[in-house]
Amino acid sequence: MQLPNYAFFKGRIVPYSEAKVGLLTHTLHYGTGVFGGIRGYWNEEEEQLFVFRPIDHFRRFLESASLLCMEFPYSESDLTRVLFDLLRVENFRTNCYIRPLAYYSDEIIGVRLHGLTPEIGIISIPFGSYVDDEEGLHITVSSWRRLDDNMIPARGKITGAYVNSAFAKTDAQRAGFGEALVLNQNGHISEGSAENFFLIRRGVAVTPPVTDNILEGITRRTIMILLRDELGMEVLERPIDRTEVYLADEAFFCGTGVQIAAITRVDHRPIGTGRMGTVTDRLRKLYFDVVRGRVSKYADWCAPVYQRTEVAGKR
Ligand SMILES: Cc1ncc(COP(=O)(O)O)c(C=O)c1O
């Protein structure tokens, strides 16, 4: 993976090699950080880099931080401006991934959330696909259960909680599957290791509610709108049983990283025909147009990085 050239670190944009933290840093030991994952899409026709829903991403980022008692002098608009400065310095003419991180920089021993110093860092790198087979994933139901809201809240993107995701993902991949589908403490579907879940059954789209220990995904919200308003489908947020997945006509994961990935088999059982279904196919095509700023109705979701007059040099 290519490393970033620059980073937003301690309030300024610096060369990435200067963005370093000490070994005793609180978040490194106790998982007391939060992060975001945002995509920038290069639109070749317009020679423009569009960041997808940055205000919504930074709002969730700041909300996640507030769950860990972090307070910052930045609003979501401030962070978007900082991000755009960073992207202009990187001068990307390609799709990229953006990773903001809020962490406690104190180099001390002692687990807690209060009386600490929060900092924000942001980096970005060129980025392609997150999973290998976006058109036909074979997944497994994980033996790991999703963290409960009263353990570590899944609705916040908390660094320590990703140990739970990492267990699920590694065991799934070592067993030969592409991804894990994780159940919550009640045995209902929560989500994948780093993506939200939808199934389609009898013409209705169903996704777990935000009270079922899922990340409040921005792609999930985007897709609910596209399914309802563009594909004319009913969308339900309700608990999903494991065996409803087996009987689904279609299923897919969604998220900033994975985008929309068709799930075509679960534990060797074919979903529907065992191939990507028509709804998932149509939705993916629409989504890729929307995120590149090609659908005027949703242009507000796509924030242009470069001034129209600015010519970004090739890299
Ligand atoms: C656990 C988890 N669920 C869902 C998602 C999807 O969220 P979003 O669509 O906001 O990227 C992610 C990805 O960031 C995630 O890590």
The ligand as a Tripos MOL2 file, in Angstrom:
@<TRIPOS>MOLECULE
LIG
   16    16     1     0     0
SMALL
NO_CHARGES

@<TRIPOS>ATOM
      1 C1        -18.5260   -1.9590   11.4010 C.3       1 LIG1
      2 C2        -18.9200   -1.1310   10.2240 C.ar      1 LIG1
      3 N1        -20.2020   -1.1540    9.8050 N.ar      1 LIG1
      4 C3        -20.6260   -0.4350    8.7640 C.ar      1 LIG1
      5 C4        -19.7460    0.3410    8.0240 C.ar      1 LIG1
      6 C5        -20.2610    1.1870    6.8970 C.3       1 LIG1
      7 O1        -20.3430    2.5300    7.2820 O.3       1 LIG1
      8 P1        -20.2530    3.7080    6.2430 P.3       1 LIG1
      9 O2        -21.2790    3.4380    5.2080 O.co2     1 LIG1
     10 O3        -20.5600    4.9370    7.0120 O.co2     1 LIG1
     11 O4        -18.8800    3.6910    5.6870 O.co2     1 LIG1
     12 C6        -18.4030    0.3680    8.3900 C.ar      1 LIG1
     13 C7        -17.4440    1.1260    7.5870 C.2       1 LIG1
     14 O5        -16.9690    2.1420    7.8720 O.2       1 LIG1
     15 C8        -17.9770   -0.3670    9.5300 C.ar      1 LIG1
     16 O6        -16.6910   -0.3360    9.9280 O.3       1 LIG1
@<TRIPOS>BOND
     1     1     2 1
     2     2     3 ar
     3     2    15 ar
     4     3     4 ar
     5     4     5 ar
     6     5     6 1
     7     5    12 ar
     8     6     7 1
     9     7     8 1
    10     8     9 2
    11     8    10 1
    12     8    11 1
    13    12    13 1
    14    12    15 ar
    15    13    14 2
    16    15    16 1
@<TRIPOS>SUBSTRUCTURE
     1 LIG1         1 GROUP 0 **** ****
